[in-house]
Amino acid sequence: MGDVNQDIKDVTIIGGGPTGLFAAFYAGLRGVSCRVVDALPELGGQLMALYPEKYIYDVGGLPKILAKDLAKNMIEQGTQFGPDIVLEAEVQQLVSEEDHIRLVTGRGEFLSRTVIITAGKGALNPRILECPGWDAHAGERGGAVTHVRRPEDFRDKRVLLVGGGDSAVDWALGLQGIARELTLIHRRDQFRAHRASVVQMREDAAAGKLTILTPYEVRNIHGDNDCVTGAVIFENATGEERHLEVDVVVALLGFKPDLGPVGQWGLELQRNSIRVSPLMETNIVGVYAAGDITHHDGKLELIATGYGEAAVAVNNAVHYLNPKARVNPGHSTNLKVFGQDEGEDS
Ligand SMILES: Cc1cc2nc3c(=O)[nH]c(=O)nc-3n(C[C@H](O)[C@H](O)[C@H](O)COP(=O)(O)OP(=O)(O)OC[C@H]3O[C@@H](n4cnc5c(N)ncnc54)[C@H](O)[C@@H]3O)c2cc1C
């Protein structure tokens, strides 16, 4: 058993994507204490992990917004009441005890009176390269990695980026002037990334700032003393191989959705989702769910739906915690918590 954090919260939200962040906002609005736990190193869920540079057009009141900007706004709104934020902590177990629920994570244990599961598609595990040499060199010290956390770690290195989405193209731009040599390979000729970034990247390649090779894939990675020294790549149309001397291979291939530990918590599941009542209750008392992780009749996996479900889940959790508290919070335009002097907050 890990360390137990004794600061028991009224509401703990598992997953800091858009639904979890809106739930954190709502918990603050209702005046209950709150903690958000996420497996990833940053908040924002799929918006930040999968498509930060894509425009979203179907969030009410925002005709067009980049996913990363929506995430930024959601983080500002969701953290305004000061919830405890615990990142890089996948919740592995959820255990109902006498008057609280215990959450077991790799970063210790947390106690909560209620839980709202907003875990989306589950833990978003980065896809790795399925080729010889990856496992032997995986990790920042070895040189086969799935993310760029600090660009400075790549200073003066020969870097091979693999991928064709937003993060591959973003780092093909972002590591210029830092990496000594920069090569991007992708298994298709077309990139699935923000068009302006692709245009910029191709212009930079024409100016000799990086090398783009398509349609290429990695055949193997090799090195000395656990450190990468090179990779063999091949043109997938012809099979023709090339050897590249590189110090780091960065696989930017997106994330693999995996319900992960959520499936082991005794929740009633349907089609890899958690079955919920119209009040967003699960089959476990005190445990609610909202957002992409839920299933109910008429379910739509959309950000807008997640917001509504988060509000329903939090308001019912508040009523469960204090049966005298109304489920309906009233309108934010009237709430004292926002400095309005009409209406009641509880
Ligand atoms: C490419 C793409 C484009 C999209 N475009 C749109 C669009 O235009 N409009 C729209 O409405 N929707 C769009 N969506 C869908 C939208 O992103 C999702 O509906 C939304 O992200 C769901 O939010 P969520 O908070 O429920 O889950 P998520 O965003 O998936 O967040 C869940 C969070 O829970 C965390 N988590 C999971 N398991 C655990 C665990 N055991 N312990 C701790 N943390 C855990 C994850 O790390 C993640 O951060 C798009 C999706 C994709 C992939």
PDBQT file of the ligand as one rigid body, heavy atoms in Angstrom, charges set to zero:
ROOT
HETATM    1  C1  LIG A 401      -9.406  13.796 -33.282  1.00  0.00    +0.000 C 
HETATM    2  C2  LIG A 401     -10.619  14.083 -32.435  1.00  0.00    +0.000 A 
HETATM    3  C3  LIG A 401     -11.431  15.161 -32.738  1.00  0.00    +0.000 A 
HETATM    4  C4  LIG A 401     -12.539  15.450 -31.946  1.00  0.00    +0.000 A 
HETATM    5  N1  LIG A 401     -13.334  16.508 -32.276  1.00  0.00    +0.000 NA
HETATM    6  C5  LIG A 401     -14.399  16.816 -31.508  1.00  0.00    +0.000 A 
HETATM    7  C6  LIG A 401     -15.254  17.918 -31.831  1.00  0.00    +0.000 A 
HETATM    8  O1  LIG A 401     -15.033  18.629 -32.811  1.00  0.00    +0.000 OA
HETATM    9  N2  LIG A 401     -16.307  18.168 -31.005  1.00  0.00    +0.000 N 
HETATM   10  C7  LIG A 401     -16.616  17.398 -29.912  1.00  0.00    +0.000 A 
HETATM   11  O2  LIG A 401     -17.583  17.694 -29.194  1.00  0.00    +0.000 OA
HETATM   12  N3  LIG A 401     -15.836  16.318 -29.601  1.00  0.00    +0.000 NA
HETATM   13  C8  LIG A 401     -14.758  16.016 -30.371  1.00  0.00    +0.000 A 
HETATM   14  N4  LIG A 401     -13.983  14.924 -30.069  1.00  0.00    +0.000 N 
HETATM   15  C9  LIG A 401     -14.379  14.100 -28.902  1.00  0.00    +0.000 C 
HETATM   16  C10 LIG A 401     -14.015  14.799 -27.598  1.00  0.00    +0.000 C 
HETATM   17  O3  LIG A 401     -12.613  15.073 -27.569  1.00  0.00    +0.000 OA
HETATM   18  C11 LIG A 401     -14.391  13.914 -26.420  1.00  0.00    +0.000 C 
HETATM   19  O4  LIG A 401     -15.808  13.734 -26.437  1.00  0.00    +0.000 OA
HETATM   20  C12 LIG A 401     -13.979  14.546 -25.115  1.00  0.00    +0.000 C 
HETATM   21  O5  LIG A 401     -12.581  14.701 -25.025  1.00  0.00    +0.000 OA
HETATM   22  C13 LIG A 401     -14.443  13.676 -23.937  1.00  0.00    +0.000 C 
HETATM   23  O6  LIG A 401     -14.028  14.311 -22.765  1.00  0.00    +0.000 OA
HETATM   24  P1  LIG A 401     -13.842  13.487 -21.417  1.00  0.00    +0.000 P 
HETATM   25  O7  LIG A 401     -13.369  14.482 -20.413  1.00  0.00    +0.000 OA
HETATM   26  O8  LIG A 401     -15.070  12.706 -21.138  1.00  0.00    +0.000 OA
HETATM   27  O9  LIG A 401     -12.690  12.420 -21.723  1.00  0.00    +0.000 OA
HETATM   28  P2  LIG A 401     -11.166  12.615 -22.182  1.00  0.00    +0.000 P 
HETATM   29  O10 LIG A 401     -10.978  13.869 -22.945  1.00  0.00    +0.000 OA
HETATM   30  O11 LIG A 401     -10.813  11.328 -22.847  1.00  0.00    +0.000 OA
HETATM   31  O12 LIG A 401     -10.365  12.734 -20.815  1.00  0.00    +0.000 OA
HETATM   32  C14 LIG A 401     -10.288  11.610 -19.955  1.00  0.00    +0.000 C 
HETATM   33  C15 LIG A 401      -9.088  11.764 -19.041  1.00  0.00    +0.000 C 
HETATM   34  O13 LIG A 401      -9.132  10.700 -18.063  1.00  0.00    +0.000 OA
HETATM   35  C16 LIG A 401      -7.820  10.241 -17.817  1.00  0.00    +0.000 C 
HETATM   36  N5  LIG A 401      -7.900   8.869 -17.292  1.00  0.00    +0.000 N 
HETATM   37  C17 LIG A 401      -8.412   7.787 -17.868  1.00  0.00    +0.000 A 
HETATM   38  N6  LIG A 401      -8.318   6.697 -17.056  1.00  0.00    +0.000 NA
HETATM   39  C18 LIG A 401      -7.729   7.135 -15.925  1.00  0.00    +0.000 A 
HETATM   40  C19 LIG A 401      -7.340   6.500 -14.714  1.00  0.00    +0.000 A 
HETATM   41  N7  LIG A 401      -7.576   5.196 -14.465  1.00  0.00    +0.000 N 
HETATM   42  N8  LIG A 401      -6.729   7.250 -13.772  1.00  0.00    +0.000 NA
HETATM   43  C20 LIG A 401      -6.473   8.580 -13.978  1.00  0.00    +0.000 A 
HETATM   44  N9  LIG A 401      -6.820   9.231 -15.127  1.00  0.00    +0.000 NA
HETATM   45  C21 LIG A 401      -7.446   8.511 -16.079  1.00  0.00    +0.000 A 
HETATM   46  C22 LIG A 401      -7.135  10.317 -19.176  1.00  0.00    +0.000 C 
HETATM   47  O14 LIG A 401      -5.731  10.405 -19.016  1.00  0.00    +0.000 OA
HETATM   48  C23 LIG A 401      -7.749  11.609 -19.764  1.00  0.00    +0.000 C 
HETATM   49  O15 LIG A 401      -6.945  12.746 -19.492  1.00  0.00    +0.000 OA
HETATM   50  C24 LIG A 401     -12.863  14.616 -30.832  1.00  0.00    +0.000 A 
HETATM   51  C25 LIG A 401     -12.035  13.537 -30.523  1.00  0.00    +0.000 A 
HETATM   52  C26 LIG A 401     -10.941  13.261 -31.308  1.00  0.00    +0.000 A 
HETATM   53  C27 LIG A 401     -10.045  12.080 -30.958  1.00  0.00    +0.000 C 
ENDROOT
TORSDOF 0
